[in-house]
Every structure is written in C-alpha cells, then in structure tokens.
Amino acid sequence: MPISVLKFGGTSLSESYKREAAVLNVKRELERKHQVIAVVSAMGRMGDPYATDTLLSLTDSRDLPSHQKSLLLSCGELISAAVFSAALHYEGVNSEILTGKQAGIKTRQTYNADISSVNIQVLLEALKYTDVIIVPGFQGEDDKGRTSTLGRGGSDTSACAIAASINAAVCRLYTDVAGIMSGDPRIVDHAAVVNRLSYDEAFHIAHQGAKIIHPKAVEWARKGRIPVWTGDLSGEGGTWIGSSEDSTDSIHSVTAVENLVQISVQAQDCDSIFRLLAEEGISIDLISIQPIEVKFTIQQEDYADLKMILNNQQIYFKSREHVSKIALIGSSIAGRPGVASSIVTLLTKNQISIWQTADSHLTFWILLDSDKSALAQQLLHQFFIKNELVTIQE
C-alpha cells in the first residue's frame, strides 16, 4: 500500500479540537487506502508545560552533558505521541508508537544533530500489523545508542527523512499557517500563499528566514523526490513543493534575516579570519570578496566573540551593526533583465541605503539598516510580487 507521512506541529496538537482535526487528516489518508506514519512535535510553545523550550528552562542546560540534554528535550515529543495515539484510538484507529530510536533514525551527533540514515525495516514491519505508526519527531539515536535531538525544525526533518527513506507517496506538514507565504503577513500587505515551489525555491525561502519549513527537511525531500505539502489542519490550499517543472516562473517571496552585523576586513587577512571563525563555530554569510576589502555578515549574538578573536589577533576590522538581509526569491531572478536596477532605484528613491548586495540564479540579497527592513519588504513585495499575484488571480 502507498504510505503517507504526516507531520503535526506542536500548535496543531496543543488543544483537543486541533487533535480532532489532526485525526480527521489521518483518517482521510486511510480512506485513500494509504498507510500513515504520523510524526509529531511537542505540544505548544514556550510556557506550555510540555513544549521543548519549557523543558529546556527546567534546568541550566550548561550543567547537563549534551546527551542528557537531548534526553530531557525529547520528552515533549514522547508525551505528544502518547496523547495523539489516545486520540486516534478513541476514534477507532489503531496506532503504534515507535520512538526515534526504535524507528531507526540515526544521527551523526547527539545535540543539534543531523540525520545520517533511517533504517526503514522496523517501520515496514510495524505497518504489517497497524495502519498508523506515530513517531516522535526531533529525535533519533547517536552512534553510541543514546537519544539524540535534531535542533530547531527537527520534526520537519524527521518527517521528510522518513518519507524519503521509505519512498512515501507524499509528505504533508501540518502547521498553524495556511502555507508558505509570499511575504511576512505581519509586515507586508496582501501577502498570499504560494501555491507551488520547486525544491530549490523552498530551500532558499526556508534558509533566508521563513519559518514554515526547515531547509534540512527540503534537502531530504529533494533527495527522495518526495512531493511535500505544507498548510494548516483544514488540509485545503497550502503549498506544494516538488520538481522545478511544477513551479511557476516568477518571483515568489520576499524574506528577511534580522539582527546581523556587517564586518569589513582587509583582503590579506581574510584567510586567517575565516579559519579562526570556523574554529570558534561562528557562521558567516553574504561574503563579498574584493581585491582590497572583504565584507561578510554574522549574527549579532556572535559579535562579542568576533571582536575578542580579532582584537586578540590584532586584526583591524570595521563593523556596521543593526543591519538586515532581505532576500527576493524566485526562479525568474536570473532570467529577468533589470532586476538589480529596479531594486536600487526603488529603495534609493525611498531613502533606503544599500550596504551590500549579492545574487544567484534564485535569489537577490540586499543588506540594509534594520530600521528600514519592514519598509523595504513592503516596497519589494508591492513592486515584484503583488502585481504578479493579481495578474495570476485574474
């Protein structure tokens, strides 16, 4: 029988009426003669009793070895799995719970781990005697047999890794929003759900600040060529992610990464700087290499460590704090003449200074002051996306 992998986010299971809606989505797949693997997140968010952040707040995590921290954080998904199984059984749907370890999810590390493989034999065996398997997301097993956790967005990654490994017919990611949006609806007017995206487009949107799906989940889906749908519990609308031929040739989304610092160093120092930052685990982005000067960005939270490292090495640098990286994403970026010119004209006309740009075949990045971020997103969405959405709807 075909297999559908369904992932239910924490807010999708936090209240009884939402769990009832989740059960209906499982039953819908069963009616289609699909077997179901349901991946669940910890219920709720910070402050809710079983949410991951709440569990983390119970102790000073610096006092715990990483494998014990993972054990603590994995408890929320276990509770969620048991509660959801009870909801399924109440509706007459038999289900079996397999922990991440029992489900054969292997990871390379213990904390903030990456999935290395999924041994699907246990899952296939369990599907011989039950129609629904519930797997707590976000967790797996490290090379020493200890419980490991995957970090933010881990349940998305669990679901897509299982779907890719077991060659599922579809992977559906249920959240509390209607799908991947063309912009942040809290910031831009007329933000709309993007109906279809390629794997590459979805990866860029996820990597550039959107929180609807994790980039690692998209990578697993692309690896297995698994169609992915994401949307709310109604099961209607939503966003389909798949091969590039299924996507429309347009600019789909404007996103933002906030709380950045731009660093400028002399080109002759960049090799040693990059090595030092890599050794300290400081991630750099938006790298611009010129004959005399090299510019890049870091997270604001890493700035104090960077200053200490470079000052200790007596390396001169300049910095610009409180900057944001805006990304305009879509398959037609590379093939559309005048994109860069239009962006520069639009922003400068509205007194928005541009400190750095970069582009690829899918994305155009603009670095600007954070106090202009919201305005820039509004202008770019209006100019490049809203007009196309209106045309498509007409």
C-alpha positions as CSV (number, residue, x, y, z in Angstrom):
1,M,0.0,0.0,0.0
2,P,1.2,3.6,-0.6
3,I,2.5,5.4,2.5
4,S,1.7,8.9,3.5
5,V,3.9,10.7,6.1
6,L,2.0,13.3,8.0
7,K,3.8,15.7,10.4
8,F,1.8,17.6,13.0
9,G,3.4,20.7,14.6
10,G,3.2,21.4,18.3
11,T,0.5,24.1,17.9
12,S,-1.5,21.6,15.8
13,L,-1.8,19.2,18.7
14,S,-1.9,21.6,21.7
15,E,-5.7,21.6,22.1
16,S,-8.3,18.8,21.9
17,Y,-10.2,20.3,18.9
18,K,-7.0,20.6,17.0
19,R,-6.1,17.0,17.8
20,E,-9.6,16.0,16.4
21,A,-8.8,17.8,13.2
22,A,-5.4,16.0,13.0
23,V,-7.2,12.7,13.5
24,L,-9.5,13.6,10.6
25,N,-6.5,14.2,8.4
26,V,-5.1,10.7,9.3
27,K,-8.5,9.1,8.5
28,R,-8.6,10.9,5.2
29,E,-5.3,9.2,4.2
30,L,-6.6,5.8,5.4
31,E,-9.7,6.3,3.3
32,R,-7.4,6.8,0.3
33,K,-6.0,3.4,1.1
34,H,-2.7,4.8,2.3
35,Q,-0.9,3.7,5.4
36,V,0.2,6.5,7.6
37,I,3.3,7.4,9.5
38,A,2.5,10.4,11.7
39,V,5.4,12.5,13.0
40,V,4.5,14.7,16.0
41,S,6.1,17.7,17.7
42,A,6.0,18.6,21.4
43,M,2.7,20.3,22.2
44,G,2.6,24.0,22.4
45,R,5.2,26.7,22.7
46,M,7.3,28.3,25.5
47,G,5.3,28.4,28.7
48,D,3.1,25.4,27.8
49,P,4.0,22.6,30.1
50,Y,5.4,20.1,27.5
51,A,6.9,22.5,25.0
52,T,10.6,22.0,24.2
53,D,11.6,25.4,25.4
54,T,9.7,24.9,28.6
55,L,11.5,21.6,29.2
56,L,14.8,23.4,28.5
57,S,14.0,26.1,31.1
58,L,13.7,23.5,33.9
59,T,17.4,23.5,34.4
60,D,20.5,25.4,33.4
61,S,21.4,23.4,30.3
62,R,25.1,24.3,30.8
63,D,25.1,21.8,33.7
64,L,23.9,18.9,31.5
65,P,26.1,16.9,29.2
66,S,24.7,17.1,25.6
67,H,23.3,13.5,25.6
68,Q,21.4,14.2,28.8
69,K,20.1,17.5,27.5
70,S,18.8,15.6,24.4
71,L,17.1,13.1,26.7
72,L,15.3,15.9,28.6
73,L,14.3,17.7,25.4
74,S,13.0,14.5,23.8
75,C,10.3,14.1,26.4
76,G,7.9,16.6,24.9
77,E,7.5,14.6,21.7
78,L,7.0,11.3,23.6
79,I,4.1,12.9,25.5
80,S,2.7,14.3,22.3
81,A,2.9,10.8,20.7
82,A,1.0,9.1,23.5
83,V,-1.7,11.8,23.6
84,F,-2.2,11.7,19.9
85,S,-2.3,7.9,19.9
86,A,-5.1,8.1,22.5
87,A,-7.0,10.5,20.3
88,L,-6.7,8.0,17.3
89,H,-7.7,5.0,19.4
90,Y,-10.8,7.0,20.7
91,E,-11.8,7.3,17.0
92,G,-11.3,3.6,16.3
93,V,-7.9,4.0,14.6
94,N,-5.3,1.5,15.7
95,S,-1.8,3.0,16.0
96,E,1.6,2.0,17.3
97,I,4.3,4.4,18.8
98,L,7.9,4.0,17.8
99,T,10.4,6.4,19.3
100,G,13.0,8.0,17.0
101,K,15.5,5.3,18.1
102,Q,13.0,2.5,17.5
103,A,12.2,3.9,14.1
104,G,15.8,3.6,13.1
105,I,16.7,7.3,12.8
106,K,20.5,7.5,13.1
107,T,22.3,10.8,13.7
108,R,25.9,12.0,13.5
109,Q,25.9,13.9,16.8
110,T,23.9,13.9,20.0
111,Y,22.6,17.5,20.2
112,N,21.6,19.7,17.3
113,A,22.3,16.6,15.2
114,D,22.0,15.8,11.5
115,I,20.2,12.6,10.4
116,S,22.7,10.3,8.7
117,S,20.2,7.5,7.8
118,V,16.9,5.9,8.5
119,N,16.6,2.1,8.9
120,I,13.1,1.5,7.5
121,Q,12.8,-2.2,8.2
122,V,11.2,-1.6,11.7
123,L,8.7,0.8,10.1
124,L,7.8,-1.6,7.3
125,E,7.4,-4.5,9.8
126,A,5.2,-2.4,12.1
127,L,3.0,-1.4,9.1
128,K,2.1,-5.1,8.6
129,Y,0.0,-5.1,11.8
130,T,-1.1,-1.4,12.1
131,D,-2.3,1.2,9.7
132,V,-0.8,4.1,11.6
133,I,2.7,4.5,13.2
134,I,3.3,7.5,15.4
135,V,7.0,8.7,15.5
136,P,8.0,11.4,18.0
137,G,9.8,13.9,15.8
138,F,13.0,15.8,16.6
139,Q,14.8,12.7,18.0
140,G,17.0,9.8,17.0
141,E,19.9,7.7,18.1
142,D,23.6,8.6,18.1
143,D,26.4,6.3,17.3
144,K,26.6,5.2,20.9
145,G,22.9,4.3,21.1
146,R,21.9,7.4,23.1
147,T,18.9,9.6,22.5
148,S,19.8,12.5,20.2
149,T,17.9,15.6,19.1
150,L,17.9,17.4,15.8
151,G,17.5,21.1,16.8
152,R,15.0,23.7,15.5
153,G,12.6,22.4,12.9
154,G,13.7,18.8,13.8
155,S,10.2,17.3,13.3
156,D,10.0,18.6,9.7
157,T,13.4,17.0,9.1
158,S,12.3,13.7,10.8
159,A,9.2,13.6,8.6
160,C,10.9,14.3,5.3
161,A,13.8,11.9,6.1
162,I,11.4,9.1,6.8
163,A,9.4,9.9,3.7
164,A,12.5,9.9,1.5
165,S,13.9,6.7,3.0
166,I,10.6,4.8,2.8
167,N,9.7,6.2,-0.7
168,A,6.4,7.7,0.6
169,A,3.7,8.8,-1.8
170,V,3.6,12.2,-0.1
171,C,4.8,14.1,3.0
172,R,2.3,16.5,4.5
173,L,3.5,19.1,7.0
174,Y,0.6,20.5,9.1
175,T,1.2,23.8,10.8
176,D,-0.8,26.7,12.2
177,V,-0.4,28.7,9.0
178,A,-2.0,28.3,5.6
179,G,1.2,27.6,3.7
180,I,4.4,29.3,2.6
181,M,3.6,33.0,2.2
182,S,4.9,35.5,-0.4
183,G,6.0,37.7,2.5
184,D,5.6,38.1,6.2
185,P,1.9,38.9,6.7
186,R,2.7,40.8,9.8
187,I,4.8,43.2,7.7
188,V,3.6,43.3,4.1
189,D,0.1,43.9,2.8
190,H,-1.5,41.4,0.5
191,A,0.8,38.5,1.4
192,A,-0.6,35.4,-0.1
193,V,0.1,31.6,0.0
194,V,2.5,30.5,-2.8
195,N,0.7,27.5,-4.4
196,R,3.8,25.7,-5.9
197,L,7.5,25.9,-5.3
198,S,10.5,23.9,-6.6
199,Y,12.7,22.2,-4.0
200,D,15.4,24.8,-4.7
201,E,13.0,27.7,-4.2
202,A,11.6,26.3,-1.0
203,F,15.1,25.7,0.3
204,H,16.1,29.3,-0.3
205,I,12.9,30.6,1.3
206,A,13.5,28.4,4.3
207,H,17.2,29.3,4.6
208,Q,16.5,33.1,4.2
209,G,14.3,33.5,7.2
210,A,10.9,31.9,6.6
211,K,10.0,29.5,9.5
212,I,7.3,27.4,7.8
213,I,9.7,24.5,6.8
214,H,13.3,23.7,7.7
215,P,16.0,23.7,5.0
216,K,17.2,20.3,6.1
217,A,13.7,18.9,5.6
218,V,13.6,20.3,2.0
219,E,17.0,18.7,1.3
220,W,15.7,15.2,2.4
221,A,12.5,15.7,0.3
222,R,14.6,16.7,-2.8
223,K,16.9,13.7,-2.2
224,G,14.0,11.3,-2.3
225,R,12.0,13.3,-4.9
226,I,9.1,13.2,-2.5
227,P,6.2,15.7,-3.0
228,V,5.7,17.8,0.1
229,W,2.6,19.8,1.0
230,T,2.5,22.3,3.9
231,G,-0.5,24.0,5.2
232,D,-3.0,24.2,8.1
233,L,-5.2,21.5,9.6
234,S,-8.0,22.2,7.2
235,G,-6.0,20.4,4.6
236,E,-7.1,22.9,2.0
237,G,-4.9,25.2,-0.1
238,G,-1.4,25.1,1.2
239,T,1.9,25.0,-0.7
240,W,3.1,22.1,-2.8
241,I,6.9,21.6,-3.1
242,G,8.3,19.5,-5.8
243,S,10.4,19.4,-9.0
244,S,11.2,22.6,-10.8
245,E,8.8,21.9,-13.7
246,D,5.9,22.1,-11.2
247,S,6.8,25.6,-10.2
248,T,5.7,28.8,-11.9
249,D,8.4,31.0,-13.4
250,S,8.1,34.1,-11.2
251,I,9.4,35.8,-8.1
252,H,7.7,34.1,-5.2
253,S,8.7,35.6,-1.9
254,V,10.5,38.3,0.0
255,T,12.0,37.3,3.3
256,A,14.3,38.9,5.9
257,V,17.0,37.8,8.3
258,E,17.3,40.3,11.1
259,N,19.9,41.0,13.9
260,L,23.0,40.9,11.7
261,V,26.4,42.7,11.8
262,Q,28.4,43.5,8.7
263,I,32.1,43.1,9.1
264,S,34.8,44.6,6.8
265,V,38.4,43.4,6.8
266,Q,41.4,43.8,4.6
267,A,41.6,41.1,1.9
268,Q,45.0,40.0,3.0
269,D,43.6,38.9,6.4
270,C,40.5,37.0,5.2
271,D,42.1,33.5,5.1
272,S,43.2,33.6,8.7
273,I,39.9,35.3,9.8
274,F,37.8,32.7,8.2
275,R,39.8,29.9,9.7
276,L,39.6,31.5,13.2
277,L,35.9,32.0,13.0
278,A,35.3,28.4,11.8
279,E,37.3,27.1,14.7
280,E,35.1,29.0,17.1
281,G,31.9,27.9,15.3
282,I,30.9,31.4,14.2
283,S,29.0,31.2,10.9
284,I,29.5,33.9,8.3
285,D,27.2,34.8,5.4
286,L,26.8,37.2,2.4
287,I,30.6,37.1,1.7
288,S,31.8,39.8,-0.8
289,I,35.5,39.5,-1.8
290,Q,37.2,42.4,-3.5
291,P,40.9,42.9,-4.2
292,I,41.4,45.2,-1.2
293,E,38.4,44.5,1.1
294,V,36.3,41.6,2.2
295,K,32.8,42.0,3.6
296,F,30.6,39.4,5.3
297,T,27.8,39.2,7.9
298,I,27.5,37.4,11.2
299,Q,24.7,37.1,13.8
300,Q,24.5,39.8,16.4
301,E,24.9,37.2,19.1
302,D,28.3,36.3,17.7
303,Y,29.6,39.8,17.6
304,A,31.2,39.9,21.0
305,D,33.2,36.7,20.3
306,L,34.3,38.0,16.9
307,K,35.6,41.3,18.4
308,M,37.6,39.3,21.0
309,I,39.1,37.0,18.4
310,L,40.1,39.7,16.0
311,N,41.4,42.1,18.7
312,N,43.5,39.3,20.2
313,Q,45.0,38.7,16.8
314,Q,45.4,42.4,16.3
315,I,43.4,42.3,13.1
316,Y,41.8,45.5,12.0
317,F,38.2,45.5,11.1
318,K,35.2,47.7,10.7
319,S,31.6,46.9,11.6
320,R,28.1,48.0,10.9
321,E,25.6,46.8,13.5
322,H,21.8,46.6,13.3
323,V,21.6,45.5,9.6
324,S,19.1,43.1,8.0
325,K,19.4,40.9,4.9
326,I,16.4,41.0,2.6
327,A,16.0,38.2,0.1
328,L,13.9,38.3,-3.1
329,I,13.4,34.7,-4.2
330,G,12.1,33.1,-7.3
331,S,13.0,31.1,-10.4
332,S,12.9,34.1,-12.7
333,I,15.5,36.2,-10.8
334,A,18.3,35.1,-13.2
335,G,16.3,35.4,-16.4
336,R,14.7,38.8,-15.7
337,P,16.6,41.8,-17.1
338,G,16.7,44.9,-14.9
339,V,16.1,43.3,-11.5
340,A,19.1,44.9,-9.9
341,S,18.4,48.3,-11.4
342,S,14.8,48.2,-10.3
343,I,15.7,47.2,-6.8
344,V,18.3,50.0,-6.4
345,T,16.0,52.6,-7.9
346,L,13.1,51.6,-5.8
347,L,15.0,51.6,-2.5
348,T,17.1,54.7,-3.0
349,K,14.0,56.6,-4.1
350,N,12.6,55.8,-0.7
351,Q,15.8,56.9,1.2
352,I,16.9,53.3,2.0
353,S,20.7,52.9,1.9
354,I,22.0,49.7,0.4
355,W,25.2,48.4,2.1
356,Q,25.8,45.2,0.2
357,T,24.2,43.0,-2.5
358,A,24.6,39.6,-3.9
359,D,22.7,37.3,-6.3
360,S,22.3,33.8,-7.5
361,H,20.0,32.1,-10.1
362,L,17.2,32.1,-7.5
363,T,17.9,34.9,-5.0
364,F,18.8,38.6,-4.9
365,W,20.1,39.7,-1.4
366,I,20.1,43.3,-0.1
367,L,21.8,44.3,3.1
368,L,20.3,47.5,4.7
369,D,19.7,49.1,8.0
370,S,17.3,47.2,10.2
371,D,15.1,50.2,10.9
372,K,14.4,50.2,7.1
373,S,13.7,46.4,6.9
374,A,9.9,46.5,7.1
375,L,9.6,49.3,4.6
376,A,12.0,47.6,2.2
377,Q,10.0,44.3,2.4
378,Q,6.8,46.2,1.7
379,L,8.2,48.0,-1.3
380,L,9.8,44.9,-2.8
381,H,6.6,42.8,-2.3
382,Q,4.5,45.5,-3.8
383,F,6.7,46.0,-6.8
384,F,7.8,42.4,-7.7
385,I,5.2,40.1,-6.2
386,K,1.8,41.7,-5.5
387,N,1.3,42.8,-9.2
388,E,2.1,39.2,-10.4
389,L,-0.3,37.7,-7.8
390,V,-3.1,40.0,-9.1
391,T,-2.3,39.0,-12.7
392,I,-2.3,35.3,-11.8
393,Q,-5.6,35.6,-9.9
394,E,-7.2,37.4,-12.8
